[in-house]
């Protein structure tokens, strides 16, 4: 019996990716990881690795190898590990910025210890935020992909792929029945991965702002030439944002003279090169454009 078009896509993605997604055991933790280079580097979740610096990876063909931790970044829930033995051909990383709501996606991982499990669904929403606890601190993982592809414990660190088998996300959490979340693979993620491979960590700049996207009124849109901005919902006392004079209720229009309409646009600026350097910010406050200069500091380390 011939497969229908939907089944053909899912089965072809499964065939392409299943050999490239490993089962991971690290200390007391377990999960999945995606091989993305031909010299043994794998991408997984920081919470899968936990505090471990080594462990084992096992592939669907039965081969296994030890691994060492290259670097972990709790703020994005990403980690890079490197296998010490032979590995299959790597998966191809895609670009989540091209995803649309309703698009078919396929999840490949090792839920509940079942190696090489495949589920399919659609992109349910984009740009979600995922609160995650790190010790006594709560961090927010921004710009997360929401999908209805069935995920279970052990899927974390596995691949979320599009119809061409390109990895567009790293599955990171099961938020509820029929609800899965994945860290997107995009230009920001690639920068994080490159920093982890180069330095073992990601240096980030810190402003001390909590923001939410907000549409601009029609008259303001015409005036500033953009349709949305970031509304400041909290300014951390004593932070660079507070010292610069930013206030709750401000609408952040630009940072570094670039429009900011979502959290990712601001996040792209908050890496090592911004630390200790003047950052011009333009906000809309009580109908008036206000320019301030903030000087981001370095964000302190978080535990996984």
Secondary structure, DSSP 8 states (H G I E B T S, - for coil): ----HHHHHHHHHHHHHGGGEEEEEETTEEEEEEE-STTSEEEE-HHHHTT-SEEEEE-TTS-EEEEEEEEEETTTTEEEEEESS-------B--GGG--TT-EEEEEE-GGG-TTEEEEEEEEEEEEEEEEEETTEEEEEEEEEEE-S---TT-TT-EEE-TTS-EEEEEEEEEETTEEEEEE-SHHHHHHHHHHHHHSS--BEE--EEEEEEE--HHHHHHHT-SEEEEEEEE-TTSHHHHHT--TT-EEEEETTEE--SHHHHHTT-BGGGTTSEEEEEEEETTEEEEEEEE-EE------
